[in-house]
Amino acid sequence: MKILIIGSGAKEYSLAKLVSQYEETELVFVAPGNDAIAEFANCIDIKAYEVDELVEFARANEIDMTVACSETAIVNGIADKFNDAGLMIFAPSAEASRITSSKSVSKKFMYKAKIPAPRFGIFDRENMAIDYARKSRYPLVVKTDSHEHGENVYICDTFVIAKRIIRDLFDSQNKKIIIEDYIAGQEFSYYVITDGYNAMPIASVVPYKYVLEGNGGTVTSGLGAYSPFYMIDRTLESQIFKEVIYPALDELSRNGNQYVGILGVDIIQDRNGNLNVIEFNPYFKEPDSQCILEVIDSNIIDIMKSAIEGTLVDKYFEIPTRGGYVSSVVLCSGNYPISNGTYGAVINGLADAEEYAEISHFNTVKDNNGNFVTAGGRTLVVTSSASTLEQSVQKVYDAVECISFDGMKYRKDIGKTLQIGH
C-alpha cells in the first residue's frame, strides 16, 4: 500500500514510523512532515491546509489511503475533498468535526444531545462575559473558542484574574470566549474509532496538561501521559458509551453528519462518579498518540480502513491491545508555553535514549552538521512501556536522563501526581 499522512508533528512521526514497518506498506508519504520523519518516509512540501494540492498529489501518486492527523487539514475539509475525488481517507468531514474544532459549537452540541458537561456560558461581548464571571463561583475556567491551538485554557481563582483574562482575550481579537464551571476530579481522555454508526474503544489516557509538577501553573496542550487509565473497567466504559459516545454519534447522524475517524473525549470524573465532558478531539492528541500506538496490538491501517468501509464491527469484536502500561514525557525547550522556547540548541543522547524508549520528534530540525536541534516549544516525546505503571515510568525517565539540550525542561512527576480537574 501507498500511505499518505497529513501533518508535521510528533503524532505524525509516530504513525509514519509504525506504518513504515508493516510488510504490506510500499511507500509512506507525509505532508509536510519534518526532518526526523524524512529519515524513514517521503516528506512532501505541501502544507496541511493546501487541500486541493493534496488531492492532486494523492491522485497522481496513486495513494491507496490517506490519514489526516492534522486538525488544520480536517477543519479545511480534507475528508470532503478526498471523498468527492473518490480517494480513500481516514478523517471526519469538516461539518462533523466542528464539535472538535469550535468549543462553542461543542458546548451547544453537548447541551442538545444531553451529554453531561460543566455549566457554561458563550460570550461575544466583553461586558457580558465579565458580568457572568462576577456572579460565578471560583475557581472558574475561561477558554477561547478555537480548539486548534491548545494553550488557550485559563483556570481563574478569583474574579480579578478572570476579568483580566477576559479583557486580554477580547483585546487579542478573540471574537468569542467560553466560561465554564471548574470541576474537581480525575481527568482522563477516552478514544474510540467510529464508522459513523458504530464505535469501538481504543484506549484511555491520563493526560498531564499543567506546566508545573503537582499540576500548577499554566494549562498546556499536554506535557505527559500514561495509558490505560487505572480506573477504567467495563462499568465505566459502559457509562461513557451510554452517556457520551452513543448520544454524540446519534445526534451527528440525525443531522446527516456521520463522524468517521477517531473521536477523542476529554472527561473529568467527579468525586461522585459523575462524568463531565470537557471537549472532543478529532484525532489522538499529543502525547496521547504515542501511548496509544504502543498500546494497540493490531495493524492500525487495517482498523482505519474498516471504519472507512463501514465494516468495523464485522471485522473486529474489539480492538486488540497489549497488556501493561505506557508512559510518555514531553521535553520542552525554553520557557514553554509562555514563549516559543529556544531554537538551534543541539540535542544530545538520542541514540542512548532509544535503548529505553521510543523517541518522537515534535519541533526539531537538522543543522548543517546533521545534528538534530531544537525548533521551539514542545521538542520531543519520550515513550516507554512495561508490565506496570511504575516500571514504565522508570524506563521513560531513564531515557530522559540520556537526553540533553540547552533550555530543556520537563515534568518529573508523570504517572505519580494525579491529574485533577481541568
C-alpha positions as a printed NumPy array, in Angstrom:
array([[  0.   ,   0.   ,   0.   ],
       [  0.939,   3.599,  -0.555],
       [  0.021,   5.65 ,   2.508],
       [ -0.212,   9.447,   2.792],
       [ -0.182,  11.009,   6.277],
       [ -1.106,  14.668,   6.74 ],
       [  0.689,  16.694,   9.416],
       [  4.127,  17.588,  10.729],
       [  4.323,  16.856,  14.468],
       [  5.162,  14.029,  16.829],
       [  1.885,  12.172,  16.264],
       [  2.587,  12.077,  12.519],
       [  6.135,  10.928,  13.269],
       [  4.867,   8.075,  15.45 ],
       [  2.231,   6.932,  12.96 ],
       [  4.535,   7.148,   9.945],
       [  7.27 ,   5.175,  11.711],
       [  4.818,   2.46 ,  12.761],
       [  3.156,   2.183,   9.347],
       [  6.501,   2.091,   7.517],
       [  7.31 ,  -1.166,   9.366],
       [  4.272,  -3.069,   8.042],
       [  5.073,  -5.692,   5.4  ],
       [  2.28 ,  -4.569,   3.101],
       [  3.438,  -0.936,   3.112],
       [  5.117,   0.002,  -0.154],
       [  5.645,   3.746,   0.4  ],
       [  4.818,   6.251,   3.144],
       [  4.413,   9.932,   2.273],
       [  3.988,  12.652,   4.888],
       [  2.83 ,  16.167,   4.038],
       [  4.583,  18.301,   5.067],
       [  6.393,  16.103,   7.628],
       [  9.618,  17.153,   9.353],
       [ 13.356,  16.453,   9.177],
       [ 13.127,  13.465,  11.52 ],
       [ 10.264,  11.876,   9.563],
       [ 12.339,  12.238,   6.383],
       [ 14.726,   9.591,   7.72 ],
       [ 12.193,   6.793,   7.085],
       [  9.402,   8.313,   4.95 ],
       [  8.98 ,  10.638,   1.989],
       [  8.2  ,  14.198,   3.082],
       [  6.173,  16.268,   0.621],
       [  6.296,  20.057,   0.604],
       [  2.539,  20.571,   0.749],
       [  1.02 ,  22.253,   3.794],
       [ -1.88 ,  20.688,   5.695],
       [ -4.263,  23.48 ,   4.641],
       [ -3.433,  23.093,   0.93 ],
       [ -6.202,  20.567,   0.472],
       [ -6.593,  20.803,  -3.313],
       [ -2.858,  20.226,  -3.798],
       [ -3.049,  17.192,  -1.505],
       [ -5.901,  15.76 ,  -3.575],
       [ -3.862,  16.186,  -6.756],
       [ -0.818,  14.573,  -5.152],
       [ -2.829,  11.59 ,  -3.929],
       [ -4.397,  11.098,  -7.348],
       [ -1.121,  11.496,  -9.271],
       [  0.781,   9.114,  -6.982],
       [ -1.994,   6.514,  -6.737],
       [ -2.207,   6.748,  -2.952],
       [ -4.217,   3.851,  -1.536],
       [ -5.147,   5.53 ,   1.733],
       [ -4.686,   8.924,   3.389],
       [ -4.755,   9.562,   7.149],
       [ -5.35 ,  13.153,   8.259],
       [ -3.765,  13.622,  11.692],
       [ -3.628,  17.402,  11.308],
       [ -6.578,  19.292,  12.74 ],
       [ -5.846,  22.073,  10.238],
       [ -6.435,  19.672,   7.352],
       [ -9.619,  18.313,   8.933],
       [-11.047,  21.782,   9.573],
       [-10.27 ,  22.743,   5.979],
       [-12.446,  19.92 ,   4.666],
       [ -9.844,  17.414,   3.508],
       [-12.229,  14.474,   4.024],
       [-14.908,  16.105,   1.878],
       [-12.47 ,  16.882,  -0.958],
       [-10.918,  13.396,  -0.953],
       [-14.299,  11.671,  -0.829],
       [-15.567,  13.812,  -3.713],
       [-12.494,  12.759,  -5.68 ],
       [-13.108,   9.071,  -4.923],
       [ -9.96 ,   8.812,  -2.777],
       [ -9.868,   6.802,   0.458],
       [ -9.258,   8.958,   3.524],
       [ -9.476,   8.422,   7.262],
       [-10.803,  11.667,   8.734],
       [-14.14 ,  13.182,   9.75 ],
       [-15.883,  15.649,   7.458],
       [-15.471,  19.37 ,   8.123],
       [-19.058,  19.653,   9.331],
       [-18.902,  16.64 ,  11.641],
       [-15.573,  17.802,  13.047],
       [-16.988,  21.167,  14.139],
       [-17.717,  19.606,  17.536],
       [-13.936,  19.214,  17.884],
       [-12.729,  22.48 ,  16.337],
       [-15.077,  25.   ,  17.978],
       [-15.681,  24.959,  21.71 ],
       [-18.893,  26.977,  21.373],
       [-20.277,  24.529,  18.795],
       [-19.178,  21.664,  21.033],
       [-20.894,  23.097,  24.127],
       [-24.172,  23.706,  22.272],
       [-23.942,  20.208,  20.784],
       [-23.49 ,  18.621,  24.223],
       [-26.436,  20.556,  25.591],
       [-28.666,  19.47 ,  22.705],
       [-27.549,  15.821,  22.899],
       [-27.896,  15.809,  26.709],
       [-24.228,  14.878,  27.139],
       [-23.054,  15.655,  30.699],
       [-20.816,  18.723,  30.797],
       [-19.929,  21.583,  33.169],
       [-22.287,  24.575,  33.261],
       [-21.115,  27.085,  30.669],
       [-21.717,  30.424,  29.004],
       [-20.712,  31.583,  25.495],
       [-19.94 ,  35.268,  25.004],
       [-19.12 ,  37.549,  22.092],
       [-19.198,  40.73 ,  24.177],
       [-16.656,  41.589,  26.861],
       [-19.046,  43.301,  29.267],
       [-21.457,  40.353,  29.309],
       [-18.61 ,  37.898,  29.933],
       [-17.305,  39.997,  32.831],
       [-20.777,  40.265,  34.331],
       [-21.17 ,  36.458,  34.138],
       [-17.762,  35.972,  35.764],
       [-18.653,  38.403,  38.558],
       [-21.628,  36.242,  39.548],
       [-19.823,  32.902,  39.226],
       [-18.223,  30.536,  41.728],
       [-14.469,  30.103,  41.784],
       [-12.254,  28.576,  40.529],
       [-13.639,  29.379,  37.064],
       [-12.449,  28.252,  33.63 ],
       [-12.1  ,  30.713,  30.738],
       [-11.394,  29.429,  27.208],
       [-11.078,  30.727,  23.682],
       [-13.424,  29.278,  21.074],
       [-10.689,  27.773,  18.908],
       [ -9.576,  24.246,  19.729],
       [ -6.758,  24.079,  17.21 ],
       [ -4.091,  25.729,  19.342],
       [ -4.18 ,  24.249,  22.812],
       [ -2.651,  26.934,  25.032],
       [ -5.964,  28.747,  25.445],
       [ -7.454,  27.459,  28.71 ],
       [ -7.191,  29.567,  31.862],
       [ -8.038,  28.471,  35.407],
       [ -9.032,  31.597,  37.348],
       [ -9.002,  31.516,  41.167],
       [-10.58 ,  34.955,  41.615],
       [-12.83 ,  37.396,  39.788],
       [ -9.907,  39.829,  39.441],
       [ -7.931,  37.221,  37.496],
       [-10.944,  36.187,  35.387],
       [-11.684,  39.824,  34.494],
       [ -8.084,  40.384,  33.355],
       [ -8.082,  37.176,  31.27 ],
       [-11.407,  38.052,  29.625],
       [-10.192,  41.532,  28.694],
       [ -6.894,  40.189,  27.373],
       [ -8.674,  37.605,  25.203],
       [-11.025,  40.14 ,  23.641],
       [ -8.128,  42.591,  23.174],
       [ -6.313,  39.771,  21.321],
       [ -9.123,  39.732,  18.739],
       [-10.898,  36.656,  20.075],
       [-14.452,  37.094,  18.836],
       [-15.928,  34.552,  21.2  ],
       [-14.982,  33.049,  24.565],
       [-16.396,  30.275,  26.75 ],
       [-16.69 ,  30.398,  30.525],
       [-17.433,  27.181,  32.377],
       [-17.523,  25.82 ,  35.894],
       [-14.377,  24.236,  37.258],
       [-14.895,  20.541,  38.032],
       [-12.728,  18.887,  40.67 ],
       [-11.985,  15.251,  39.923],
       [ -9.845,  12.894,  37.85 ],
       [ -9.31 ,  13.93 ,  34.235],
       [ -8.785,  11.33 ,  31.515],
       [ -9.111,  11.061,  27.762],
       [-11.085,   8.288,  26.101],
       [-10.668,   7.407,  22.423],
       [-12.934,   5.445,  20.104],
       [-12.825,   4.641,  16.407],
       [-16.116,   5.027,  14.576],
       [-17.579,   4.403,  11.126],
       [-20.316,   6.943,  11.797],
       [-22.79 ,   4.468,  13.268],
       [-20.757,   2.041,  15.367],
       [-17.856,   2.769,  17.675],
       [-15.193,   0.697,  19.378],
       [-12.966,   1.715,  22.277],
       [ -9.27 ,   2.093,  21.503],
       [ -7.609,   3.356,  24.66 ],
       [ -7.873,   5.532,  27.732],
       [ -5.167,   8.015,  28.648],
       [ -4.427,  10.136,  31.701],
       [ -3.026,  13.454,  30.38 ],
       [ -0.782,  15.901,  32.227],
       [ -1.562,  19.409,  30.994],
       [ -0.199,  21.743,  33.668],
       [  3.301,  23.109,  33.174],
       [  4.472,  22.569,  36.765],
       [  4.841,  19.479,  38.915],
       [  1.858,  18.917,  41.146],
       [ -0.44 ,  20.37 ,  38.46 ],
       [  0.367,  24.026,  38.919],
       [  0.961,  26.906,  36.549],
       [ -0.293,  27.329,  33.005],
       [ -2.502,  24.77 ,  31.24 ],
       [ -0.834,  23.414,  28.075],
       [ -1.745,  21.067,  25.237],
       [ -0.026,  18.243,  27.096],
       [  3.336,  17.567,  28.761],
       [  2.959,  13.892,  29.548],
       [  0.537,  10.988,  29.723],
       [  0.11 ,   7.359,  30.639],
       [ -2.233,   4.636,  29.406],
       [ -4.51 ,   2.987,  30.35 ],
       [ -6.428,   4.974,  32.983],
       [ -6.198,   2.778,  36.08 ],
       [ -9.919,   3.113,  36.936],
       [-11.21 ,   2.004,  33.528],
       [-13.369,  -1.102,  33.732],
       [-16.416,  -2.481,  31.912],
       [-18.794,  -0.494,  34.1  ],
       [-17.085,   2.85 ,  33.432],
       [-16.756,   2.088,  29.717],
       [-20.457,   1.278,  29.558],
       [-21.237,   4.585,  31.275],
       [-19.06 ,   6.506,  28.776],
       [-20.759,   4.887,  25.779],
       [-24.258,   5.337,  27.201],
       [-23.843,   8.959,  28.301],
       [-21.337,  10.305,  25.756],
       [-20.377,   8.244,  22.697],
       [-23.776,   6.971,  21.54 ],
       [-25.607,  10.288,  22.159],
       [-22.873,  12.106,  20.198],
       [-22.966,   9.732,  17.211],
       [-26.767,   9.666,  17.21 ],
       [-27.007,  13.462,  17.22 ],
       [-24.446,  13.762,  14.416],
       [-26.247,  11.111,  12.333],
       [-29.582,  12.83 ,  12.946],
       [-28.124,  15.897,  11.241],
       [-26.597,  13.873,   8.404],
       [-23.05 ,  14.388,   9.692],
       [-21.845,  10.838,  10.258],
       [-18.472,  11.025,  12.01 ],
       [-15.849,   8.688,  10.525],
       [-12.477,   8.593,  12.259],
       [-11.01 ,   8.867,  15.722],
       [-13.192,  10.605,  18.282],
       [-11.437,  11.577,  21.489],
       [-13.283,  12.771,  24.578],
       [-11.704,  14.666,  27.46 ],
       [-13.618,  13.76 ,  30.613],
       [-13.464,  14.66 ,  34.293],
       [-14.964,  12.111,  36.655],
       [-16.005,  13.98 ,  39.78 ],
       [-15.932,  12.669,  43.346],
       [-19.441,  11.259,  42.99 ],
       [-18.562,   9.251,  39.88 ],
       [-20.365,  11.64 ,  37.502],
       [-18.869,  12.235,  34.061],
       [-18.225,  15.782,  32.843],
       [-17.2  ,  16.13 ,  29.202],
       [-14.734,  18.967,  28.637],
       [-14.193,  18.701,  24.887],
       [-13.945,  16.442,  21.839],
       [-10.81 ,  15.783,  19.752],
       [-10.643,  14.809,  16.043],
       [ -7.592,  12.537,  16.371],
       [ -5.151,  11.387,  19.046],
       [ -3.707,  14.349,  20.924],
       [ -0.06 ,  14.833,  21.865],
       [  1.384,  12.961,  23.72 ],
       [ -1.636,  10.64 ,  23.959],
       [ -0.862,   9.42 ,  20.453],
       [  2.485,   7.928,  21.431],
       [  0.91 ,   5.979,  24.314],
       [ -1.965,   4.701,  22.189],
       [  0.155,   3.498,  19.27 ],
       [  2.211,   1.485,  21.772],
       [ -0.986,   0.028,  23.269],
       [ -2.671,  -1.124,  20.017],
       [ -1.711,  -4.685,  19.091],
       [ -3.002,  -4.815,  15.533],
       [ -2.399,  -3.219,  12.146],
       [ -3.813,   0.267,  12.632],
       [ -4.187,   0.91 ,   8.914],
       [ -6.442,  -2.152,   8.607],
       [ -8.519,  -0.879,  11.538],
       [ -8.846,   2.566,   9.977],
       [ -9.73 ,   1.073,   6.594],
       [-12.538,  -0.989,   8.134],
       [-14.012,   2.187,   9.655],
       [-13.944,   3.919,   6.27 ],
       [-15.617,   0.936,   4.582],
       [-18.229,   0.537,   7.324],
       [-17.072,  -2.97 ,   8.239],
       [-15.649,  -2.166,  11.679],
       [-17.981,  -4.399,  13.716],
       [-17.871,  -7.133,  11.083],
       [-14.089,  -7.484,  11.224],
       [-13.41 ,  -6.714,  14.871],
       [-15.019,  -7.923,  18.064],
       [-12.717,  -5.479,  19.841],
       [ -9.506,  -3.6  ,  19.053],
       [ -6.631,  -5.835,  20.249],
       [ -4.375,  -4.157,  22.803],
       [ -1.216,  -5.113,  24.637],
       [ -1.208,  -5.571,  28.375],
       [  0.745,  -3.408,  30.762],
       [  1.219,   0.357,  30.821],
       [  2.764,   3.017,  28.608],
       [  4.121,   6.37 ,  29.794],
       [  5.144,   9.441,  27.783],
       [  7.094,  12.538,  28.787],
       [  7.342,  15.695,  26.659],
       [ 10.685,  17.509,  26.588],
       [ 10.333,  21.254,  26.004],
       [ 12.835,  23.928,  25.063],
       [ 12.944,  27.209,  26.934],
       [ 10.015,  28.782,  28.716],
       [  7.182,  26.909,  27.01 ],
       [  4.294,  27.756,  26.831],
       [  4.921,  31.393,  27.823],
       [  7.425,  31.793,  24.979],
       [  8.219,  29.758,  21.883],
       [ 11.329,  28.293,  23.507],
       [ 14.866,  28.013,  22.249],
       [ 15.944,  27.461,  18.67 ],
       [ 19.121,  25.829,  17.378],
       [ 20.233,  24.004,  20.556],
       [ 21.93 ,  20.702,  19.673],
       [ 20.094,  17.66 ,  21.079],
       [ 22.461,  15.083,  22.588],
       [ 21.921,  11.482,  23.66 ],
       [ 19.13 ,  10.385,  21.305],
       [ 20.827,   7.088,  20.397],
       [ 21.388,   6.201,  24.064],
       [ 17.788,   7.088,  24.963],
       [ 16.427,   4.786,  22.26 ],
       [ 17.719,   1.797,  24.253],
       [ 14.992,   2.525,  26.819],
       [ 12.251,   4.261,  24.848],
       [ 10.67 ,   5.375,  21.602],
       [ 11.611,   8.953,  20.684],
       [  9.145,  11.005,  18.61 ],
       [ 10.199,  14.338,  17.153],
       [  7.878,  17.27 ,  17.718],
       [  9.719,  20.502,  16.901],
       [ 13.218,  19.644,  15.704],
       [ 15.244,  20.32 ,  12.563],
       [ 18.627,  19.167,  11.302],
       [ 21.51 ,  21.633,  11.269],
       [ 24.27 ,  21.79 ,   8.652],
       [ 26.246,  19.167,  10.547],
       [ 23.413,  16.655,  10.533],
       [ 22.567,  17.133,  14.207],
       [ 19.011,  17.438,  15.417],
       [ 18.463,  20.837,  17.059],
       [ 15.534,  22.419,  18.873],
       [ 12.921,  24.351,  16.922],
       [ 10.94 ,  25.844,  19.792],
       [  8.195,  24.747,  22.178],
       [  7.499,  21.07 ,  22.693],
       [ 10.557,  19.328,  21.248],
       [ 10.486,  15.546,  21.791],
       [  8.115,  12.902,  23.152],
       [  9.782,  10.041,  25.037],
       [  7.656,   6.872,  25.455],
       [  8.217,   3.551,  27.258],
       [  6.069,   0.526,  28.052],
       [  6.287,  -2.084,  30.798],
       [  4.113,  -4.521,  32.712],
       [  3.359,  -1.991,  35.472],
       [  2.885,   1.762,  35.532],
       [  5.813,   2.194,  37.925],
       [  8.155,   0.271,  35.613],
       [  7.067,   2.189,  32.51 ],
       [  7.604,   5.477,  34.349],
       [ 11.069,   4.387,  35.498],
       [ 12.03 ,   3.366,  31.954],
       [ 10.838,   6.609,  30.408],
       [ 12.751,   8.731,  32.919],
       [ 15.867,   6.579,  32.417],
       [ 15.609,   7.501,  28.731],
       [ 15.02 ,  11.175,  29.51 ],
       [ 18.21 ,  11.2  ,  31.599],
       [ 20.174,  10.306,  28.453],
       [ 18.963,  13.372,  26.535],
       [ 20.215,  16.905,  26.955],
       [ 19.98 ,  20.258,  25.204],
       [ 20.165,  23.885,  26.291],
       [ 16.938,  25.037,  27.909],
       [ 15.496,  21.511,  28.287],
       [ 12.531,  21.319,  30.648],
       [ 10.04 ,  18.571,  31.514],
       [  7.704,  17.412,  34.237],
       [  9.244,  14.92 ,  36.629],
       [  6.008,  13.545,  38.103],
       [  4.269,  11.846,  35.159],
       [  2.485,   8.765,  36.46 ],
       [  2.954,   9.908,  40.042],
       [  0.839,  13.03 ,  40.53 ],
       [ -2.845,  12.608,  39.708],
       [ -4.287,  14.89 ,  37.023],
       [ -7.033,  16.705,  38.929],
       [ -9.661,  18.974,  37.388],
       [ -9.348,  20.89 ,  34.148]])
